[in-house]
């Protein structure tokens, strides 16, 4: 019975278990993994599906209705339809954080997950979740019944602070559910978003949550995990500028080619507490959907000193920079400039390193996406090495001399 990184778990034959000891011990458990959790590297006590069946039989024989009465965090992984019947073992008034997961479920298992979510909704009177994570990796369209199961559970938990959904779900009914949650601080929506309308519906969830601090929507699932090129990007919704408490914004669906100096300045003013901004897009030719390198300095001028990470694709095919007056950099705490899958040629490396060096503090890093290999990956490592070298770094905080005498990528300097 005893095993696992945490020191113990239920696995195998439990016929000879001292059940009085089990009852006493399980009441001390605060965090638990149920089902086959090996895929995610379980760190908590583990109960295998076979052990769950034996525990249920033992409880029925003894007339027990509840184990784990003080459980606060539950990770439950669905691998067969019997998992649904195990929920009453774990769902108590003490539960605060719930993870529901499955990988590529077939139709009977999808129905079991859906019915489990409805079961949880019926317990809304005793359940007060602060975190809800539902991750159902799938290749199928979300049915109206499954969407209703998820949104009903969300709507029944007004005390939620964190909601993370990794599944195909429609934005409109989720928005209706979020109307009941006034204290949500972190929102993640990952899924197959096949049309601009679907993307807009999810992005418009953000202004519905006035206390939101962390936006991790929308990560385009099929682009990140199925190697399919996304076909739709949308401008930054104007409604996001009304969310003034944001500290993290990460979205792969924004068309950054629509970001002008004026829009960037509005973003900086609207998000005075921002610490992380990541608008990196992925997929074929994603580097062509980036911003011209000179636009980086407007991010440096517009965003607060709190910003520690900026992620955005750079498009080096734009060689001409309009003339703008010098602007001061506020990147005093920036630690990472993440350029995603940006493509850089040798002739662009030094000028971009010089540009970045005038904006960031010494020690800041320039990193590309981990999948960037070959010569391009090596070039970005060289750019990172150049940034901050002695005699090369201008440092953040002063005025950047980025006027029309700047050596632009692919251009030559003017004579003085």
N, C-alpha and C positions, 0 to 999 in steps of 0.2 A: 504493500500500500504506500510505502514511503519512497518518493523519488522526486527528481526535478531540481532545477536550479534554485528554486525557492526553499527546498528542503523536504517537501512532501507533496503527495498527490494521491488520487484514487485511480488505480489502474489494475486490470486483470480481475482475478477471482476474489470476491469479498465475502465468501461464505463464512469464514472463520473470524470475521472482524468483531471486535467488542463495540457494539453499537452505542452503548451508553457513553463510552469514551469518544466515539465519533460525534455524538450530539454535543458533548461538552467542548470538543476541540473545534468543531465547525463554527460554533458561536463566536470564536475569536477571530475568524477569518474576515479580512477587510477587502481583499482583492482576489479574483478567481478567474481562471480560464476554463471554459466548458466546451467539450467537443474536441475535434482534432485541430489543435492550435499550433501544430509543429510548423506550419507554413509561415507563421509570423514570428517564430522564436519565442515561445511562451516564457515569461519571466515570473508568472504567478503560480500558485498551486493549480494543478491540472486535474480535471475529472474527464476521463475518457467516456465515449458514448456507451461502451459496454458497462462501465462502472455506474453510469447514470441509471441504466436499467435495473441493476441490482439494488442501488440505493432506493429507487422508487418502490421496489418490491418489499424491501425491509421496512420502509416507512409505512406502507400500507398494512403490513402485518402487525406493526406496533401502534397503529392509529396516529402516527405523527403527520402533521400537515406542513411543517416548515423546518428546514435546516438553514444554516448560514443566516441567521436572523440579524446579524450586524454587518452584512455584506454591503460595501459601498461602491465597488467597481466590479463590473462583470463583462468579460469578453466571451461571447457565445458564437461559436462557429458552426454553421449549418452544413452538415454533409449527408444527412439522410432525414427522412420525414419524421422520424421519431424524436428529433430534437425539440420540436414544438412542445411535446408533452413534458419536457424537463423544465420549462420555464417556471412553473410554480415552486420549484425547489429553491429558486434564487431571487425571485422578485419580491422584495420586501420594502417597507417604508423607509428603510435606511439607505436604499440604493440611490446613488447620486450620479453615477457615470455608467452608461450602457453602450457597449459595442456589439453590433449585430453584423456578422460577416458571412459571405459565401462566395465561392468561385465557380462561375459558369454553371449555375443550377439548372437542372432539367425542369420540365413543367410541374411535376408533382412536388418537387422541392421548392419551387417558386411559390406554389400555392401554400405550402407549409410555412414559409417565411411570412407571406402575406397574412395568413391567419394568425400567426404569432404576434404580428404587429397590432392586429385588431384586438387580440387578447390583452395586450399591454394597455391599449387605450381604455379597455373596460376597467382596468385597475387604476385609472387616473385619480380616483379619490384618495388612494393611499400612496401613489407613486409621485415623487417630487424630484425629477431629474434636473441636474445642472448641466450635464453633457450628454449628448446623443450622437452616436456615430453609426451610420448605416452604410455598409459597403457591400454591394452586390454586383460583382463584376459579371457582365452579361453581354450577349450579342443580340438581345431581343428587344423589341419595342416595349416600352412601359405601357401596361394596360391601365385603363381607368381605375380598375379595382386595386391594382398595386399602388398607384399614385394616391388613391384614397386612403389606403392602409398607412402609408408613410405620413401623409399630411394630417390624418386624424390623430396619430400619435404625437406629432409635433404640436398641433393645436391644443392637445390636452395637457401640455407641460409648459405653463406660462413662466415657470422659474428658470427655464433654460438660459444658460450663459454661452454655451458652445453648441453649434449644430454643424455637423459635417456629413455630407451626403455624397457618396460615390456610386451613382447609379443613374439610369435614365429616368428623368422625372420632368414633368411639365412645370414651368415657372408660375403660371397663373394660379393654380390651386395652392401651390406652396406659399405664394404671396398672401393668400387669404388666411392660411394657417399662421403665418408670421405676425399677422395683425394682433394676435392674442399675446405675443411675447414682447414685453416692453423693455426687458433688460438684456437682450441678446448682445454679446460682445464679440463673438467670433463666428463667421459664417464661411463654410467651404461648400461649393457645389461643383462636382466633377461629373461629367457625363457626355453622352453622345448628343451634341447640339448640331443638328443638321441644317437648320435654316436660320436666317437672320432674325426671324420672329421669335424662335426659341431662345436665341442668345439674348435678345432684348428683354424677353420676359424674365429671364434669370437676373440680368444686370439690374433691372428695375426693382429687384428685391432689396437692394442696398439701402435706399433712402427710407424704406419702411421701418428700419431699425435705428432709432435715434441715438442709442448708446453704443453702436457698433464701433469697435476698435480695430478689428482684424477682418479684412476681406480677402478671401482666397477663392474668389469666383471670377471668372470661370476658367478652370483648367480644361482644355479641350481633350477629353479622354482619348478619342481615336487618334489624335495627333501624337500624344505622348506615349501611348502604350500599344497601339496597333499599327503604327508606322503608315498611317493614311494622312495625306495632306488635307488640312482643313481648307474649306473653300469660302468661308465667311468670316469677315472681321468687321467690327462696327466702331464708329467714333466713340470716344469717352462720353458716357451719358452726362448731360448737364446736371441731372438730379444728384449725381455723386458729389457735386461741389457743395451740397447742403449737409454733408456728413462731416462735421468739423472735429470729431473725436478720433478719427482714423489714425492708427499707428502703423498698420501694415496693409498694403494694397498689392495683391498679386493676381494678375489676370492675363491669360493668353489670348483673349478674344478681341483686344483693343487694337484698332488700326492706328498705329503710332504715326503713320504718314500724314495723319490729319492734325497732328500736334504742332501748332504754331507757337512762336514766342509768347503771344498774347494768352493762348490757352494754357501754356506751361506756367505762366505767371499766375493765372487764376487758380490753377491746381495748388501751387505753393501757398497762396493766401488762404485757400479753403481748408488746407490740411496742416495746421501749424504744429501738430504733434507727431507728424509722420516720421517713422524710423526706417521703414523698408518700402521701396517702390519697385515692383518688378512687372514690367510689361513686355517680357520677352515672348516672341512668337516662334513657333516651330513648324517644321514641314519643309517641303521642297521649295527652294528659292526664297526662303523666309528672310534671308539677308537683304533682299531687295525691298522688303517691307519695313526696313529700319529707318532711322532718322539720319540726316546728314551729320557728319562728325561735329561741325561747328555748333550744332544745336545743343550739344552737351553743356556748353557754358551757360545757357539759359536755365537749364535745370540747376546748375550750381548757383545761379543768382536768385532763383525763385524759391527754392525749397529751404526749409528751416535747418538750423545747425544740428537738429536732432537726427537728421538722416544719416544712417550708417551703411545702407546698401541701396544701390541703384542698379536695376537690371533692365537693359534695353538693347535692341539690335541696332548696329551701326551700318549704314549703307554708304560705302565709300565710292559709289559710282557718281554721287553728286559732288562735283568739283568746284562749283561756283558758290561763294558765300556772299549774301547781300551785306552791304555795309551797315553795321550797327555800332553805336558808341561803346566804349569799354564799360564793362559791368563788373562789380565785385563778386567774388565767390564766397558762398556761405558753407562750403563743404568742409568745415573744420573738423567734423567727426567722421566723415565718410571713410569706411574701411574697405569696401569692395565696390568696384564698377564691373558688373557682370554683363558681358556683351553677347551671351548666348551663342548661337551658331553663326555669328557675323563672319564674313569672309574678308580677309585683309591681304593685300598684295605687298611685296617688299617695299615698293616706292611710297607706300602710305604709312609705314611703321613709325619712322622717326617723327614725322610731323604730328601724328596722333599722340605719340608718347609725350611730345613737348606740350601739346594742348592740355592733356590730362594733368601733366606735372604742374601746370600753373593753377590748377583748380583744386587739387586734393592735398591733404596733409601728407607729410613724409610717412612712409610705411603702408599707405593704401595700396591695394592690389587690383590689377586688371585681370579678370579671369574669363575664359570662354567656356562654353558648355562642355561637359565631360565627354560627350560623344565626338567632339571635334578632334580629328586625328590627322596624321600626315603633316604636310608642310604648313598648313594653316594653323594647326595646333601649336607647332613649334614657333611660328611667327608671333602668336599671341603670348607665348612664354617669354619671347625676346622683348616684346613691348612691355610686359610686366617688369622685366629686369631693368629696362631703361627708365621707367617711371620712378622718380625719387632718388636717382643717382646723384651723388654729390656734384654740385655745379650744374645740374640739369633741372632741378626742381625749384619752381617759383614759390610753391607753398600756397595754401588756401588762406583766405582772410583778407588779402590785399586786393588791389584792382588788377584784373586780368588785362594784359595788353593785347587783347584779341580784337584788334581793329582790322582794317583792310590791308595792313602790312604783314599780317600773319601768313606764314608759309602754309598754304592750304594743301591737303592731301592731293598729290598728283600735280601740283602747280609749282612754279618757281618763285623765289622771293623777288621783291621789287628792289631796285637799286636805291641806295640812300646817298 
